[in-house]
Amino acid sequence: MTYEEWVAKMERMCGSSVTLGGSDPYGATCELDAGHRGPHRSPNPFGGDGFYEWTGGGTCAGDPLPVRNARFVES
């Protein structure tokens, strides 16, 4: 992958994220390209197998947006 292709890929990234909560929350960022219709997906922030899926999320003017249907999926 060339640098230009990498930059283009980064610009297409969805950018939505989810916070799993707690006093020291973990952030999860969508790995899918913008415009996708499926749920967002992120690796398990605690390590190990599996991943999180969610809908909604992201930020607007630096404020978090609501996350819906968050669930852990075992791989």
CHARMM internal coordinates of N, CA and C (Angstrom, degrees):
IC EDIT
DIST 1 N 1 CA 1.4396
DIST 1 CA 1 C 1.5312
ANGL 1 N 1 CA 1 C 108.52
DIST 1 C 2 N 1.3152
ANGL 1 CA 1 C 2 N 115.49
DIHE 1 N 1 CA 1 C 2 N 129.55
DIST 2 N 2 CA 1.4602
ANGL 1 C 2 N 2 CA 119.55
DIHE 1 CA 1 C 2 N 2 CA 178.17
DIST 2 CA 2 C 1.5289
ANGL 2 N 2 CA 2 C 110.32
DIHE 1 C 2 N 2 CA 2 C -77.72
DIST 2 C 3 N 1.3246
ANGL 2 CA 2 C 3 N 116.00
DIHE 2 N 2 CA 2 C 3 N 166.73
DIST 3 N 3 CA 1.4601
ANGL 2 C 3 N 3 CA 120.23
DIHE 2 CA 2 C 3 N 3 CA 178.20
DIST 3 CA 3 C 1.5264
ANGL 3 N 3 CA 3 C 110.52
DIHE 2 C 3 N 3 CA 3 C -61.15
DIST 3 C 4 N 1.3294
ANGL 3 CA 3 C 4 N 116.83
DIHE 3 N 3 CA 3 C 4 N -41.49
DIST 4 N 4 CA 1.4592
ANGL 3 C 4 N 4 CA 120.94
DIHE 3 CA 3 C 4 N 4 CA -179.63
DIST 4 CA 4 C 1.5238
ANGL 4 N 4 CA 4 C 110.91
DIHE 3 C 4 N 4 CA 4 C -63.50
DIST 4 C 5 N 1.3283
ANGL 4 CA 4 C 5 N 117.20
DIHE 4 N 4 CA 4 C 5 N -39.89
DIST 5 N 5 CA 1.4641
ANGL 4 C 5 N 5 CA 120.57
DIHE 4 CA 4 C 5 N 5 CA 177.06
DIST 5 CA 5 C 1.5191
ANGL 5 N 5 CA 5 C 110.59
DIHE 4 C 5 N 5 CA 5 C -65.12
DIST 5 C 6 N 1.3433
ANGL 5 CA 5 C 6 N 116.39
DIHE 5 N 5 CA 5 C 6 N -40.02
DIST 6 N 6 CA 1.4610
ANGL 5 C 6 N 6 CA 120.45
DIHE 5 CA 5 C 6 N 6 CA 179.11
DIST 6 CA 6 C 1.5304
ANGL 6 N 6 CA 6 C 110.75
DIHE 5 C 6 N 6 CA 6 C -63.37
DIST 6 C 7 N 1.3425
ANGL 6 CA 6 C 7 N 117.30
DIHE 6 N 6 CA 6 C 7 N -44.37
DIST 7 N 7 CA 1.4617
ANGL 6 C 7 N 7 CA 120.89
DIHE 6 CA 6 C 7 N 7 CA 178.51
DIST 7 CA 7 C 1.5269
ANGL 7 N 7 CA 7 C 109.90
DIHE 6 C 7 N 7 CA 7 C -61.38
DIST 7 C 8 N 1.3247
ANGL 7 CA 7 C 8 N 117.56
DIHE 7 N 7 CA 7 C 8 N -44.52
DIST 8 N 8 CA 1.4612
ANGL 7 C 8 N 8 CA 120.88
DIHE 7 CA 7 C 8 N 8 CA 178.89
DIST 8 CA 8 C 1.5255
ANGL 8 N 8 CA 8 C 111.00
DIHE 7 C 8 N 8 CA 8 C -60.74
DIST 8 C 9 N 1.3247
ANGL 8 CA 8 C 9 N 116.90
DIHE 8 N 8 CA 8 C 9 N -40.83
DIST 9 N 9 CA 1.4717
ANGL 8 C 9 N 9 CA 120.67
DIHE 8 CA 8 C 9 N 9 CA 178.58
DIST 9 CA 9 C 1.5266
ANGL 9 N 9 CA 9 C 110.19
DIHE 8 C 9 N 9 CA 9 C -63.40
DIST 9 C 10 N 1.3298
ANGL 9 CA 9 C 10 N 117.53
DIHE 9 N 9 CA 9 C 10 N -44.32
DIST 10 N 10 CA 1.4559
ANGL 9 C 10 N 10 CA 120.85
DIHE 9 CA 9 C 10 N 10 CA -179.79
DIST 10 CA 10 C 1.5303
ANGL 10 N 10 CA 10 C 111.19
DIHE 9 C 10 N 10 CA 10 C -62.58
DIST 10 C 11 N 1.3316
ANGL 10 CA 10 C 11 N 117.03
DIHE 10 N 10 CA 10 C 11 N -36.57
DIST 11 N 11 CA 1.4611
ANGL 10 C 11 N 11 CA 120.98
DIHE 10 CA 10 C 11 N 11 CA 179.46
DIST 11 CA 11 C 1.5248
ANGL 11 N 11 CA 11 C 112.19
DIHE 10 C 11 N 11 CA 11 C -69.76
DIST 11 C 12 N 1.3262
ANGL 11 CA 11 C 12 N 117.55
DIHE 11 N 11 CA 11 C 12 N -22.34
DIST 12 N 12 CA 1.4605
ANGL 11 C 12 N 12 CA 121.70
DIHE 11 CA 11 C 12 N 12 CA 179.11
DIST 12 CA 12 C 1.5300
ANGL 12 N 12 CA 12 C 112.84
DIHE 11 C 12 N 12 CA 12 C -87.10
DIST 12 C 13 N 1.3226
ANGL 12 CA 12 C 13 N 117.15
DIHE 12 N 12 CA 12 C 13 N -11.25
DIST 13 N 13 CA 1.4572
ANGL 12 C 13 N 13 CA 119.07
DIHE 12 CA 12 C 13 N 13 CA -175.76
DIST 13 CA 13 C 1.5225
ANGL 13 N 13 CA 13 C 110.82
DIHE 12 C 13 N 13 CA 13 C -62.00
DIST 13 C 14 N 1.3056
ANGL 13 CA 13 C 14 N 115.23
DIHE 13 N 13 CA 13 C 14 N 146.50
DIST 14 N 14 CA 1.4592
ANGL 13 C 14 N 14 CA 121.84
DIHE 13 CA 13 C 14 N 14 CA -176.25
DIST 14 CA 14 C 1.5191
ANGL 14 N 14 CA 14 C 111.68
DIHE 13 C 14 N 14 CA 14 C -64.07
DIST 14 C 15 N 1.3112
ANGL 14 CA 14 C 15 N 117.51
DIHE 14 N 14 CA 14 C 15 N -48.97
DIST 15 N 15 CA 1.4567
ANGL 14 C 15 N 15 CA 120.42
DIHE 14 CA 14 C 15 N 15 CA 178.08
DIST 15 CA 15 C 1.5094
ANGL 15 N 15 CA 15 C 115.16
DIHE 14 C 15 N 15 CA 15 C 85.55
DIST 15 C 16 N 1.3286
ANGL 15 CA 15 C 16 N 119.08
DIHE 15 N 15 CA 15 C 16 N -4.90
DIST 16 N 16 CA 1.4558
ANGL 15 C 16 N 16 CA 120.42
DIHE 15 CA 15 C 16 N 16 CA 178.44
DIST 16 CA 16 C 1.5173
ANGL 16 N 16 CA 16 C 109.70
DIHE 15 C 16 N 16 CA 16 C -71.81
DIST 16 C 17 N 1.3294
ANGL 16 CA 16 C 17 N 116.19
DIHE 16 N 16 CA 16 C 17 N 150.92
DIST 17 N 17 CA 1.4521
ANGL 16 C 17 N 17 CA 118.85
DIHE 16 CA 16 C 17 N 17 CA -178.33
DIST 17 CA 17 C 1.5169
ANGL 17 N 17 CA 17 C 110.26
DIHE 16 C 17 N 17 CA 17 C -144.60
DIST 17 C 18 N 1.3041
ANGL 17 CA 17 C 18 N 115.48
DIHE 17 N 17 CA 17 C 18 N 166.87
DIST 18 N 18 CA 1.4632
ANGL 17 C 18 N 18 CA 121.93
DIHE 17 CA 17 C 18 N 18 CA 178.81
DIST 18 CA 18 C 1.5186
ANGL 18 N 18 CA 18 C 108.41
DIHE 17 C 18 N 18 CA 18 C -134.59
DIST 18 C 19 N 1.3191
ANGL 18 CA 18 C 19 N 116.62
DIHE 18 N 18 CA 18 C 19 N 144.41
DIST 19 N 19 CA 1.4594
ANGL 18 C 19 N 19 CA 121.58
DIHE 18 CA 18 C 19 N 19 CA 172.77
DIST 19 CA 19 C 1.5146
ANGL 19 N 19 CA 19 C 107.16
DIHE 18 C 19 N 19 CA 19 C -108.26
DIST 19 C 20 N 1.3057
ANGL 19 CA 19 C 20 N 116.15
DIHE 19 N 19 CA 19 C 20 N 129.20
DIST 20 N 20 CA 1.4628
ANGL 19 C 20 N 20 CA 120.05
DIHE 19 CA 19 C 20 N 20 CA -174.70
DIST 20 CA 20 C 1.5183
ANGL 20 N 20 CA 20 C 112.53
DIHE 19 C 20 N 20 CA 20 C -84.16
DIST 20 C 21 N 1.3268
ANGL 20 CA 20 C 21 N 118.38
DIHE 20 N 20 CA 20 C 21 N -3.85
DIST 21 N 21 CA 1.4521
ANGL 20 C 21 N 21 CA 121.65
DIHE 20 CA 20 C 21 N 21 CA 172.61
DIST 21 CA 21 C 1.5111
ANGL 21 N 21 CA 21 C 114.01
DIHE 20 C 21 N 21 CA 21 C 95.77
DIST 21 C 22 N 1.3238
ANGL 21 CA 21 C 22 N 115.42
DIHE 21 N 21 CA 21 C 22 N -178.97
DIST 22 N 22 CA 1.4476
ANGL 21 C 22 N 22 CA 121.32
DIHE 21 CA 21 C 22 N 22 CA -178.85
DIST 22 CA 22 C 1.5233
ANGL 22 N 22 CA 22 C 111.18
DIHE 21 C 22 N 22 CA 22 C 94.13
DIST 22 C 23 N 1.3119
ANGL 22 CA 22 C 23 N 115.92
DIHE 22 N 22 CA 22 C 23 N 172.69
DIST 23 N 23 CA 1.4637
ANGL 22 C 23 N 23 CA 119.33
DIHE 22 CA 22 C 23 N 23 CA -178.67
DIST 23 CA 23 C 1.5203
ANGL 23 N 23 CA 23 C 111.94
DIHE 22 C 23 N 23 CA 23 C -73.83
DIST 23 C 24 N 1.3192
ANGL 23 CA 23 C 24 N 117.66
DIHE 23 N 23 CA 23 C 24 N -18.81
DIST 24 N 24 CA 1.4574
ANGL 23 C 24 N 24 CA 122.45
DIHE 23 CA 23 C 24 N 24 CA 176.74
DIST 24 CA 24 C 1.5276
ANGL 24 N 24 CA 24 C 107.58
DIHE 23 C 24 N 24 CA 24 C -128.14
DIST 24 C 25 N 1.3348
ANGL 24 CA 24 C 25 N 116.89
DIHE 24 N 24 CA 24 C 25 N 71.27
DIST 25 N 25 CA 1.4671
ANGL 24 C 25 N 25 CA 119.86
DIHE 24 CA 24 C 25 N 25 CA -170.52
DIST 25 CA 25 C 1.5264
ANGL 25 N 25 CA 25 C 112.94
DIHE 24 C 25 N 25 CA 25 C -67.43
DIST 25 C 26 N 1.3145
ANGL 25 CA 25 C 26 N 114.25
DIHE 25 N 25 CA 25 C 26 N 149.96
DIST 26 N 26 CA 1.4510
ANGL 25 C 26 N 26 CA 122.06
DIHE 25 CA 25 C 26 N 26 CA 174.20
DIST 26 CA 26 C 1.5193
ANGL 26 N 26 CA 26 C 108.06
DIHE 25 C 26 N 26 CA 26 C -97.98
DIST 26 C 27 N 1.3123
ANGL 26 CA 26 C 27 N 117.62
DIHE 26 N 26 CA 26 C 27 N 141.98
DIST 27 N 27 CA 1.4493
ANGL 26 C 27 N 27 CA 121.01
DIHE 26 CA 26 C 27 N 27 CA 175.37
DIST 27 CA 27 C 1.5223
ANGL 27 N 27 CA 27 C 110.01
DIHE 26 C 27 N 27 CA 27 C -101.20
DIST 27 C 28 N 1.3061
ANGL 27 CA 27 C 28 N 117.05
DIHE 27 N 27 CA 27 C 28 N 145.16
DIST 28 N 28 CA 1.4569
ANGL 27 C 28 N 28 CA 122.66
DIHE 27 CA 27 C 28 N 28 CA 176.98
DIST 28 CA 28 C 1.5179
ANGL 28 N 28 CA 28 C 107.79
DIHE 27 C 28 N 28 CA 28 C -126.73
DIST 28 C 29 N 1.2996
ANGL 28 CA 28 C 29 N 117.29
DIHE 28 N 28 CA 28 C 29 N 130.78
DIST 29 N 29 CA 1.4555
ANGL 28 C 29 N 29 CA 121.46
DIHE 28 CA 28 C 29 N 29 CA -176.44
DIST 29 CA 29 C 1.5127
ANGL 29 N 29 CA 29 C 110.24
DIHE 28 C 29 N 29 CA 29 C -112.10
DIST 29 C 30 N 1.3080
ANGL 29 CA 29 C 30 N 116.32
DIHE 29 N 29 CA 29 C 30 N 141.69
DIST 30 N 30 CA 1.4603
ANGL 29 C 30 N 30 CA 121.96
DIHE 29 CA 29 C 30 N 30 CA -179.78
DIST 30 CA 30 C 1.5246
ANGL 30 N 30 CA 30 C 110.37
DIHE 29 C 30 N 30 CA 30 C -63.82
DIST 30 C 31 N 1.3401
ANGL 30 CA 30 C 31 N 116.17
DIHE 30 N 30 CA 30 C 31 N 135.36
DIST 31 N 31 CA 1.4603
ANGL 30 C 31 N 31 CA 121.39
DIHE 30 CA 30 C 31 N 31 CA 179.20
DIST 31 CA 31 C 1.5264
ANGL 31 N 31 CA 31 C 112.24
DIHE 30 C 31 N 31 CA 31 C -99.54
DIST 31 C 32 N 1.3245
ANGL 31 CA 31 C 32 N 117.60
DIHE 31 N 31 CA 31 C 32 N 0.43
DIST 32 N 32 CA 1.4568
ANGL 31 C 32 N 32 CA 121.39
DIHE 31 CA 31 C 32 N 32 CA -176.26
DIST 32 CA 32 C 1.5200
ANGL 32 N 32 CA 32 C 110.91
DIHE 31 C 32 N 32 CA 32 C -95.93
DIST 32 C 33 N 1.3211
ANGL 32 CA 32 C 33 N 116.71
DIHE 32 N 32 CA 32 C 33 N 155.87
DIST 33 N 33 CA 1.4606
ANGL 32 C 33 N 33 CA 121.55
DIHE 32 CA 32 C 33 N 33 CA 179.00
DIST 33 CA 33 C 1.5256
ANGL 33 N 33 CA 33 C 111.09
DIHE 32 C 33 N 33 CA 33 C -69.01
DIST 33 C 34 N 1.3188
ANGL 33 CA 33 C 34 N 116.33
DIHE 33 N 33 CA 33 C 34 N 155.12
DIST 34 N 34 CA 1.4613
ANGL 33 C 34 N 34 CA 121.90
DIHE 33 CA 33 C 34 N 34 CA 176.57
DIST 34 CA 34 C 1.5189
ANGL 34 N 34 CA 34 C 110.09
DIHE 33 C 34 N 34 CA 34 C -59.29
DIST 34 C 35 N 1.2940
ANGL 34 CA 34 C 35 N 115.77
DIHE 34 N 34 CA 34 C 35 N 147.77
DIST 35 N 35 CA 1.4522
ANGL 34 C 35 N 35 CA 120.66
DIHE 34 CA 34 C 35 N 35 CA 178.33
DIST 35 CA 35 C 1.5156
ANGL 35 N 35 CA 35 C 114.32
DIHE 34 C 35 N 35 CA 35 C 89.72
DIST 35 C 36 N 1.3125
ANGL 35 CA 35 C 36 N 118.61
DIHE 35 N 35 CA 35 C 36 N -1.28
DIST 36 N 36 CA 1.4541
ANGL 35 C 36 N 36 CA 119.97
DIHE 35 CA 35 C 36 N 36 CA 179.53
DIST 36 CA 36 C 1.5240
ANGL 36 N 36 CA 36 C 110.01
DIHE 35 C 36 N 36 CA 36 C -70.56
DIST 36 C 37 N 1.3108
ANGL 36 CA 36 C 37 N 116.41
DIHE 36 N 36 CA 36 C 37 N 157.62
DIST 37 N 37 CA 1.4551
ANGL 36 C 37 N 37 CA 120.73
DIHE 36 CA 36 C 37 N 37 CA -177.70
DIST 37 CA 37 C 1.5218
ANGL 37 N 37 CA 37 C 112.00
DIHE 36 C 37 N 37 CA 37 C -106.78
DIST 37 C 38 N 1.3027
ANGL 37 CA 37 C 38 N 117.99
DIHE 37 N 37 CA 37 C 38 N -13.60
DIST 38 N 38 CA 1.4546
ANGL 37 C 38 N 38 CA 121.27
DIHE 37 CA 37 C 38 N 38 CA -177.95
DIST 38 CA 38 C 1.5102
ANGL 38 N 38 CA 38 C 111.88
DIHE 37 C 38 N 38 CA 38 C -81.68
DIST 38 C 39 N 1.3203
ANGL 38 CA 38 C 39 N 116.58
DIHE 38 N 38 CA 38 C 39 N -179.26
DIST 39 N 39 CA 1.4719
ANGL 38 C 39 N 39 CA 119.01
DIHE 38 CA 38 C 39 N 39 CA 177.98
DIST 39 CA 39 C 1.5180
ANGL 39 N 39 CA 39 C 111.37
DIHE 38 C 39 N 39 CA 39 C -71.36
DIST 39 C 40 N 1.3267
ANGL 39 CA 39 C 40 N 115.91
DIHE 39 N 39 CA 39 C 40 N 158.16
DIST 40 N 40 CA 1.4529
ANGL 39 C 40 N 40 CA 120.75
DIHE 39 CA 39 C 40 N 40 CA 173.26
DIST 40 CA 40 C 1.5159
ANGL 40 N 40 CA 40 C 108.01
DIHE 39 C 40 N 40 CA 40 C -71.70
DIST 40 C 41 N 1.3045
ANGL 40 CA 40 C 41 N 116.70
DIHE 40 N 40 CA 40 C 41 N 155.39
DIST 41 N 41 CA 1.4658
ANGL 40 C 41 N 41 CA 121.05
DIHE 40 CA 40 C 41 N 41 CA -177.91
DIST 41 CA 41 C 1.5225
ANGL 41 N 41 CA 41 C 109.00
DIHE 40 C 41 N 41 CA 41 C -141.02
DIST 41 C 42 N 1.3200
ANGL 41 CA 41 C 42 N 116.12
DIHE 41 N 41 CA 41 C 42 N 140.18
DIST 42 N 42 CA 1.4611
ANGL 41 C 42 N 42 CA 120.60
DIHE 41 CA 41 C 42 N 42 CA 176.74
DIST 42 CA 42 C 1.5148
ANGL 42 N 42 CA 42 C 109.33
DIHE 41 C 42 N 42 CA 42 C -143.12
DIST 42 C 43 N 1.3315
ANGL 42 CA 42 C 43 N 117.38
DIHE 42 N 42 CA 42 C 43 N 154.78
DIST 43 N 43 CA 1.4599
ANGL 42 C 43 N 43 CA 120.03
DIHE 42 CA 42 C 43 N 43 CA 177.04
DIST 43 CA 43 C 1.5249
ANGL 43 N 43 CA 43 C 110.28
DIHE 42 C 43 N 43 CA 43 C -67.23
DIST 43 C 44 N 1.3094
ANGL 43 CA 43 C 44 N 116.00
DIHE 43 N 43 CA 43 C 44 N 160.78
DIST 44 N 44 CA 1.4547
ANGL 43 C 44 N 44 CA 121.88
DIHE 43 CA 43 C 44 N 44 CA 177.80
DIST 44 CA 44 C 1.5314
ANGL 44 N 44 CA 44 C 108.87
DIHE 43 C 44 N 44 CA 44 C -64.16
DIST 44 C 45 N 1.3335
ANGL 44 CA 44 C 45 N 119.32
DIHE 44 N 44 CA 44 C 45 N 115.98
DIST 45 N 45 CA 1.4659
ANGL 44 C 45 N 45 CA 120.09
DIHE 44 CA 44 C 45 N 45 CA -177.09
DIST 45 CA 45 C 1.5233
ANGL 45 N 45 CA 45 C 112.88
DIHE 44 C 45 N 45 CA 45 C -69.56
DIST 45 C 46 N 1.3125
ANGL 45 CA 45 C 46 N 117.45
DIHE 45 N 45 CA 45 C 46 N -12.55
DIST 46 N 46 CA 1.4608
ANGL 45 C 46 N 46 CA 121.30
DIHE 45 CA 45 C 46 N 46 CA 179.20
DIST 46 CA 46 C 1.5217
ANGL 46 N 46 CA 46 C 111.67
DIHE 45 C 46 N 46 CA 46 C -94.57
DIST 46 C 47 N 1.3362
ANGL 46 CA 46 C 47 N 117.34
DIHE 46 N 46 CA 46 C 47 N 4.15
DIST 47 N 47 CA 1.4561
ANGL 46 C 47 N 47 CA 121.55
DIHE 46 CA 46 C 47 N 47 CA -177.99
DIST 47 CA 47 C 1.5191
ANGL 47 N 47 CA 47 C 110.93
DIHE 46 C 47 N 47 CA 47 C 85.51
DIST 47 C 48 N 1.2970
ANGL 47 CA 47 C 48 N 116.38
DIHE 47 N 47 CA 47 C 48 N 172.62
DIST 48 N 48 CA 1.4578
ANGL 47 C 48 N 48 CA 120.39
DIHE 47 CA 47 C 48 N 48 CA 179.23
DIST 48 CA 48 C 1.5146
ANGL 48 N 48 CA 48 C 112.83
DIHE 47 C 48 N 48 CA 48 C 84.91
DIST 48 C 49 N 1.3194
ANGL 48 CA 48 C 49 N 114.23
DIHE 48 N 48 CA 48 C 49 N -170.37
DIST 49 N 49 CA 1.4586
ANGL 48 C 49 N 49 CA 120.73
DIHE 48 CA 48 C 49 N 49 CA -176.99
DIST 49 CA 49 C 1.5253
ANGL 49 N 49 CA 49 C 110.91
DIHE 48 C 49 N 49 CA 49 C -79.85
DIST 49 C 50 N 1.3038
ANGL 49 CA 49 C 50 N 114.74
DIHE 49 N 49 CA 49 C 50 N 169.38
DIST 50 N 50 CA 1.4515
ANGL 49 C 50 N 50 CA 121.13
DIHE 49 CA 49 C 50 N 50 CA 176.45
DIST 50 CA 50 C 1.5156
ANGL 50 N 50 CA 50 C 112.30
DIHE 49 C 50 N 50 CA 50 C 90.10
DIST 50 C 51 N 1.3350
ANGL 50 CA 50 C 51 N 115.14
DIHE 50 N 50 CA 50 C 51 N 174.67
DIST 51 N 51 CA 1.4516
ANGL 50 C 51 N 51 CA 121.48
DIHE 50 CA 50 C 51 N 51 CA -178.94
DIST 51 CA 51 C 1.5232
ANGL 51 N 51 CA 51 C 108.94
DIHE 50 C 51 N 51 CA 51 C -156.51
DIST 51 C 52 N 1.3215
ANGL 51 CA 51 C 52 N 115.60
DIHE 51 N 51 CA 51 C 52 N 165.78
DIST 52 N 52 CA 1.4578
ANGL 51 C 52 N 52 CA 121.92
DIHE 51 CA 51 C 52 N 52 CA 175.75
DIST 52 CA 52 C 1.5156
ANGL 52 N 52 CA 52 C 109.54
DIHE 51 C 52 N 52 CA 52 C -102.35
DIST 52 C 53 N 1.3336
ANGL 52 CA 52 C 53 N 115.78
DIHE 52 N 52 CA 52 C 53 N 141.73
DIST 53 N 53 CA 1.4575
ANGL 52 C 53 N 53 CA 122.30
DIHE 52 CA 52 C 53 N 53 CA 171.78
DIST 53 CA 53 C 1.5172
ANGL 53 N 53 CA 53 C 107.40
DIHE 52 C 53 N 53 CA 53 C -121.58
DIST 53 C 54 N 1.3399
ANGL 53 CA 53 C 54 N 117.22
DIHE 53 N 53 CA 53 C 54 N 144.78
DIST 54 N 54 CA 1.4503
ANGL 53 C 54 N 54 CA 120.82
DIHE 53 CA 53 C 54 N 54 CA 176.55
DIST 54 CA 54 C 1.5121
ANGL 54 N 54 CA 54 C 109.98
DIHE 53 C 54 N 54 CA 54 C -157.91
DIST 54 C 55 N 1.3058
ANGL 54 CA 54 C 55 N 115.78
DIHE 54 N 54 CA 54 C 55 N 163.97
DIST 55 N 55 CA 1.4604
ANGL 54 C 55 N 55 CA 121.85
DIHE 54 CA 54 C 55 N 55 CA 172.07
DIST 55 CA 55 C 1.5201
ANGL 55 N 55 CA 55 C 107.41
DIHE 54 C 55 N 55 CA 55 C -118.28
DIST 55 C 56 N 1.2947
ANGL 55 CA 55 C 56 N 116.09
DIHE 55 N 55 CA 55 C 56 N 159.75
DIST 56 N 56 CA 1.4586
ANGL 55 C 56 N 56 CA 120.79
DIHE 55 CA 55 C 56 N 56 CA -177.09
DIST 56 CA 56 C 1.5127
ANGL 56 N 56 CA 56 C 110.51
DIHE 55 C 56 N 56 CA 56 C 75.30
DIST 56 C 57 N 1.3120
ANGL 56 CA 56 C 57 N 115.75
DIHE 56 N 56 CA 56 C 57 N -154.22
DIST 57 N 57 CA 1.4593
ANGL 56 C 57 N 57 CA 120.69
DIHE 56 CA 56 C 57 N 57 CA 178.69
DIST 57 CA 57 C 1.5105
ANGL 57 N 57 CA 57 C 112.55
DIHE 56 C 57 N 57 CA 57 C 86.49
DIST 57 C 58 N 1.2902
ANGL 57 CA 57 C 58 N 115.67
DIHE 57 N 57 CA 57 C 58 N -166.45
DIST 58 N 58 CA 1.4573
ANGL 57 C 58 N 58 CA 121.83
DIHE 57 CA 57 C 58 N 58 CA -176.01
DIST 58 CA 58 C 1.5146
ANGL 58 N 58 CA 58 C 110.44
DIHE 57 C 58 N 58 CA 58 C 90.23
DIST 58 C 59 N 1.3101
ANGL 58 CA 58 C 59 N 116.78
DIHE 58 N 58 CA 58 C 59 N -166.58
DIST 59 N 59 CA 1.4582
ANGL 58 C 59 N 59 CA 121.11
DIHE 58 CA 58 C 59 N 59 CA 179.92
DIST 59 CA 59 C 1.5152
ANGL 59 N 59 CA 59 C 110.10
DIHE 58 C 59 N 59 CA 59 C -136.63
DIST 59 C 60 N 1.3265
ANGL 59 CA 59 C 60 N 115.43
DIHE 59 N 59 CA 59 C 60 N 157.22
DIST 60 N 60 CA 1.4603
ANGL 59 C 60 N 60 CA 122.80
DIHE 59 CA 59 C 60 N 60 CA 173.84
DIST 60 CA 60 C 1.5169
ANGL 60 N 60 CA 60 C 106.55
DIHE 59 C 60 N 60 CA 60 C -136.42
DIST 60 C 61 N 1.3136
ANGL 60 CA 60 C 61 N 117.46
DIHE 60 N 60 CA 60 C 61 N 116.72
DIST 61 N 61 CA 1.4652
ANGL 60 C 61 N 61 CA 122.85
DIHE 60 CA 60 C 61 N 61 CA -177.75
DIST 61 CA 61 C 1.5226
ANGL 61 N 61 CA 61 C 110.94
DIHE 60 C 61 N 61 CA 61 C 54.55
DIST 61 C 62 N 1.3211
ANGL 61 CA 61 C 62 N 116.42
DIHE 61 N 61 CA 61 C 62 N 35.38
DIST 62 N 62 CA 1.4558
ANGL 61 C 62 N 62 CA 121.72
DIHE 61 CA 61 C 62 N 62 CA 177.30
DIST 62 CA 62 C 1.5135
ANGL 62 N 62 CA 62 C 115.11
DIHE 61 C 62 N 62 CA 62 C 85.53
DIST 62 C 63 N 1.3384
ANGL 62 CA 62 C 63 N 118.01
DIHE 62 N 62 CA 62 C 63 N -5.97
DIST 63 N 63 CA 1.4618
ANGL 62 C 63 N 63 CA 121.20
DIHE 62 CA 62 C 63 N 63 CA 179.34
DIST 63 CA 63 C 1.5154
ANGL 63 N 63 CA 63 C 109.91
DIHE 62 C 63 N 63 CA 63 C -96.83
DIST 63 C 64 N 1.3451
ANGL 63 CA 63 C 64 N 117.98
DIHE 63 N 63 CA 63 C 64 N 137.66
DIST 64 N 64 CA 1.4649
ANGL 63 C 64 N 64 CA 119.92
DIHE 63 CA 63 C 64 N 64 CA -179.99
DIST 64 CA 64 C 1.5201
ANGL 64 N 64 CA 64 C 111.65
DIHE 63 C 64 N 64 CA 64 C -68.66
DIST 64 C 65 N 1.3326
ANGL 64 CA 64 C 65 N 115.39
DIHE 64 N 64 CA 64 C 65 N 143.46
DIST 65 N 65 CA 1.4604
ANGL 64 C 65 N 65 CA 122.04
DIHE 64 CA 64 C 65 N 65 CA 175.64
DIST 65 CA 65 C 1.5296
ANGL 65 N 65 CA 65 C 109.00
DIHE 64 C 65 N 65 CA 65 C -98.85
DIST 65 C 66 N 1.3290
ANGL 65 CA 65 C 66 N 117.31
DIHE 65 N 65 CA 65 C 66 N 156.21
DIST 66 N 66 CA 1.4738
ANGL 65 C 66 N 66 CA 119.52
DIHE 65 CA 65 C 66 N 66 CA -176.59
DIST 66 CA 66 C 1.5289
ANGL 66 N 66 CA 66 C 112.53
DIHE 65 C 66 N 66 CA 66 C -61.17
DIST 66 C 67 N 1.3126
ANGL 66 CA 66 C 67 N 115.09
DIHE 66 N 66 CA 66 C 67 N 143.33
DIST 67 N 67 CA 1.4581
ANGL 66 C 67 N 67 CA 123.03
DIHE 66 CA 66 C 67 N 67 CA 174.98
DIST 67 CA 67 C 1.5186
ANGL 67 N 67 CA 67 C 107.09
DIHE 66 C 67 N 67 CA 67 C -106.61
DIST 67 C 68 N 1.3201
ANGL 67 CA 67 C 68 N 116.89
DIHE 67 N 67 CA 67 C 68 N 135.78
DIST 68 N 68 CA 1.4594
ANGL 67 C 68 N 68 CA 121.45
DIHE 67 CA 67 C 68 N 68 CA -179.53
DIST 68 CA 68 C 1.5230
ANGL 68 N 68 CA 68 C 109.69
DIHE 67 C 68 N 68 CA 68 C -124.25
DIST 68 C 69 N 1.2989
ANGL 68 CA 68 C 69 N 115.95
DIHE 68 N 68 CA 68 C 69 N 153.79
DIST 69 N 69 CA 1.4738
ANGL 68 C 69 N 69 CA 122.58
DIHE 68 CA 68 C 69 N 69 CA 172.24
DIST 69 CA 69 C 1.5216
ANGL 69 N 69 CA 69 C 113.32
DIHE 68 C 69 N 69 CA 69 C 56.76
DIST 69 C 70 N 1.3355
ANGL 69 CA 69 C 70 N 117.40
DIHE 69 N 69 CA 69 C 70 N 34.89
DIST 70 N 70 CA 1.4763
ANGL 69 C 70 N 70 CA 119.57
DIHE 69 CA 69 C 70 N 70 CA 178.39
DIST 70 CA 70 C 1.5206
ANGL 70 N 70 CA 70 C 108.95
DIHE 69 C 70 N 70 CA 70 C -71.07
DIST 70 C 71 N 1.3246
ANGL 70 CA 70 C 71 N 115.82
DIHE 70 N 70 CA 70 C 71 N 134.74
DIST 71 N 71 CA 1.4724
ANGL 70 C 71 N 71 CA 119.67
DIHE 70 CA 70 C 71 N 71 CA 178.26
DIST 71 CA 71 C 1.5042
ANGL 71 N 71 CA 71 C 109.30
DIHE 70 C 71 N 71 CA 71 C -154.16
DIST 71 C 72 N 1.3333
ANGL 71 CA 71 C 72 N 114.93
DIHE 71 N 71 CA 71 C 72 N 150.88
DIST 72 N 72 CA 1.4552
ANGL 71 C 72 N 72 CA 121.60
DIHE 71 CA 71 C 72 N 72 CA 176.44
DIST 72 CA 72 C 1.5184
ANGL 72 N 72 CA 72 C 108.14
DIHE 71 C 72 N 72 CA 72 C -92.66
DIST 72 C 73 N 1.3202
ANGL 72 CA 72 C 73 N 116.82
DIHE 72 N 72 CA 72 C 73 N 133.49
DIST 73 N 73 CA 1.4599
ANGL 72 C 73 N 73 CA 122.83
DIHE 72 CA 72 C 73 N 73 CA -179.87
DIST 73 CA 73 C 1.5116
ANGL 73 N 73 CA 73 C 108.52
DIHE 72 C 73 N 73 CA 73 C -117.14
DIST 73 C 74 N 1.3176
ANGL 73 CA 73 C 74 N 116.45
DIHE 73 N 73 CA 73 C 74 N 121.52
DIST 74 N 74 CA 1.4693
ANGL 73 C 74 N 74 CA 119.81
DIHE 73 CA 73 C 74 N 74 CA 177.92
DIST 74 CA 74 C 1.5120
ANGL 74 N 74 CA 74 C 109.95
DIHE 73 C 74 N 74 CA 74 C -76.98
DIST 74 C 75 N 1.3436
ANGL 74 CA 74 C 75 N 116.72
DIHE 74 N 74 CA 74 C 75 N 139.69
DIST 75 N 75 CA 1.4689
ANGL 74 C 75 N 75 CA 119.10
DIHE 74 CA 74 C 75 N 75 CA 179.55
DIST 75 CA 75 C 1.4947
ANGL 75 N 75 CA 75 C 111.50
DIHE 74 C 75 N 75 CA 75 C -97.43
END
COOR INIT
IC SEED 1 N 1 CA 1 C
IC BUILD
